[in-house]
């Protein structure tokens, strides 16, 4: 093998890695194929069940535009649940106005969410997703109010609300 052949193969391999990395960055979806969830559906089933916008948020880790969710103004007592599988995620008593444009909570319900590291786009964040179906909810930050100091910044499209 000549150096010229090696260089072409190395360039091809580096290009393939770059394409894969770009695809992950563009979709925003983490690779969690090894994780098994209680609620599992095919992509086609999720699309039918959720519709295009909710699918983009919950299954492709998209983000809705800030200040567009009607749940920003939801102040009644009740529970916010996963729009994908109906698992209760947040109590209304923990909701607060963060000024960010997304529903925000200072605590999740016990055994409701899981987190993963998200370093897409050069930022270190903590992604939050539904423990039961793996749906992407949003991110958790350390700039929230007492008593936890956490801000669970959640896409309204990832949630439904059930009044108490």
C-alpha positions as CSV (number, residue, x, y, z in Angstrom):
1,X,0.0,0.0,0.0
2,X,1.4,3.4,-0.9
3,X,1.2,6.5,1.2
4,X,-1.2,8.0,-1.4
5,X,-3.7,5.1,-0.9
6,X,-3.5,5.4,2.9
7,X,-4.1,9.2,2.7
8,X,-7.2,8.7,0.6
9,X,-8.6,6.0,2.9
10,X,-7.8,8.2,6.0
11,X,-9.5,11.2,4.3
12,X,-12.5,9.1,3.5
13,X,-12.7,7.7,7.0
14,X,-12.4,11.2,8.5
15,X,-15.1,12.5,6.1
16,X,-17.5,9.7,7.1
17,X,-17.0,10.5,10.8
18,X,-17.6,14.2,10.1
19,X,-20.9,13.3,8.2
20,X,-22.1,11.2,11.2
21,X,-21.2,13.9,13.7
22,X,-23.0,16.5,11.6
23,X,-26.1,14.3,11.3
24,X,-26.2,13.9,15.1
25,X,-25.7,17.6,15.6
26,X,-28.5,18.5,13.1
27,X,-31.0,16.1,14.5
28,X,-30.0,16.8,18.1
29,X,-30.9,13.2,19.0
30,X,-28.6,11.2,21.3
31,X,-27.9,7.6,20.6
32,X,-29.8,5.6,23.2
33,X,-30.5,2.5,21.2
34,X,-29.2,0.3,24.1
35,X,-31.7,1.8,26.5
36,X,-35.0,-0.1,26.8
37,X,-38.1,1.9,27.9
38,X,-41.4,0.6,29.2
39,X,-43.2,2.4,26.4
40,X,-41.6,1.7,23.0
41,X,-43.0,2.4,19.6
42,X,-41.6,2.5,16.1
43,X,-40.9,5.9,14.6
44,X,-44.0,5.5,12.4
45,X,-46.2,4.8,15.4
46,X,-44.7,7.8,17.3
47,X,-45.3,10.0,14.3
48,X,-49.0,9.0,14.0
49,X,-49.5,9.3,17.8
50,X,-47.7,12.6,18.3
51,X,-48.0,14.6,15.1
52,X,-45.1,16.4,13.4
53,X,-44.3,19.1,16.0
54,X,-44.5,16.9,19.1
55,X,-42.6,14.2,17.3
56,X,-39.8,16.7,16.5
57,X,-39.5,17.7,20.1
58,X,-40.0,14.4,21.9
59,X,-38.4,11.9,19.5
60,X,-35.8,14.1,17.7
61,X,-34.8,16.3,20.7
62,X,-36.1,19.5,19.0
63,X,-36.9,22.7,20.8
64,X,-40.1,24.7,20.4
65,X,-39.9,28.4,19.9
66,X,-39.7,30.4,23.1
67,X,-42.9,32.0,24.4
68,X,-45.2,29.9,22.1
69,X,-46.5,27.3,24.6
70,X,-49.9,27.8,26.2
71,X,-48.6,26.0,29.2
72,X,-46.4,29.0,30.0
73,X,-49.6,30.6,31.3
74,X,-51.0,27.5,33.0
75,X,-51.3,28.3,36.8
76,X,-54.0,25.9,38.0
77,X,-53.3,23.2,40.5
78,X,-52.5,19.9,38.8
79,X,-49.9,17.7,37.1
80,X,-47.8,18.1,34.0
81,X,-47.4,14.8,32.2
82,X,-45.4,13.4,29.3
83,X,-47.2,14.0,26.0
84,X,-45.8,10.8,24.7
85,X,-46.8,8.3,27.4
86,X,-48.8,10.3,30.0
87,X,-46.4,9.6,32.9
88,X,-46.8,12.4,35.5
89,X,-43.6,14.4,35.5
90,X,-44.0,17.7,37.4
91,X,-46.4,19.0,40.0
92,X,-47.9,22.5,39.4
93,X,-46.6,23.6,42.8
94,X,-43.0,23.4,41.5
95,X,-43.7,25.5,38.4
96,X,-42.3,29.1,38.3
97,X,-41.9,31.8,35.7
98,X,-38.2,31.7,34.7
99,X,-38.6,34.4,32.0
100,X,-37.0,32.1,29.5
101,X,-40.2,31.4,27.4
102,X,-40.6,27.7,28.3
103,X,-42.5,26.1,31.2
104,X,-40.0,25.8,34.1
105,X,-40.0,23.8,37.3
106,X,-37.7,23.6,40.3
107,X,-38.3,19.8,40.8
108,X,-39.5,16.8,38.9
109,X,-41.7,14.2,40.5
110,X,-39.9,11.1,42.0
111,X,-38.8,8.5,39.5
112,X,-40.2,10.5,36.6
113,X,-37.2,11.7,34.6
114,X,-33.8,10.6,33.5
115,X,-30.9,12.8,32.5
116,X,-28.0,12.5,30.1
117,X,-25.1,14.8,29.2
118,X,-25.7,16.9,26.2
119,X,-22.6,18.5,24.6
120,X,-24.0,19.4,21.2
121,X,-23.2,22.7,19.7
122,X,-20.2,23.2,22.1
123,X,-22.3,23.6,25.2
124,X,-22.3,21.4,28.2
125,X,-25.9,20.8,29.3
126,X,-28.0,18.1,31.0
127,X,-30.7,16.8,28.9
128,X,-33.9,15.6,30.6
129,X,-36.1,12.9,29.2
130,X,-39.1,10.8,30.3
131,X,-38.1,7.8,32.3
132,X,-40.9,5.7,30.8
133,X,-40.8,6.4,27.0
134,X,-37.4,8.3,26.6
135,X,-39.1,11.3,25.1
136,X,-36.9,14.5,25.1
137,X,-38.4,17.0,27.5
138,X,-35.7,19.8,27.7
139,X,-32.7,20.6,29.9
140,X,-31.9,21.1,33.6
141,X,-29.8,24.0,34.7
142,X,-28.4,25.1,38.1
143,X,-29.9,28.6,38.1
144,X,-33.3,27.9,39.5
145,X,-35.0,29.0,42.7
146,X,-35.0,27.5,46.2
147,X,-35.4,24.9,47.5
148,X,-33.5,22.9,44.8
149,X,-31.6,25.6,42.8
150,X,-32.6,23.7,39.6
151,X,-34.4,25.0,36.6
152,X,-36.1,22.2,34.6
153,X,-36.6,24.1,31.3
154,X,-39.2,22.0,29.5
155,X,-40.7,22.2,26.0
156,X,-44.5,22.7,26.4
157,X,-45.0,20.4,23.4
158,X,-43.5,17.6,25.5
159,X,-46.1,18.0,28.2
160,X,-49.9,17.8,28.8
161,X,-51.6,19.3,31.8
162,X,-54.2,17.6,34.0
163,X,-56.0,19.9,36.5
164,X,-56.4,18.7,40.1
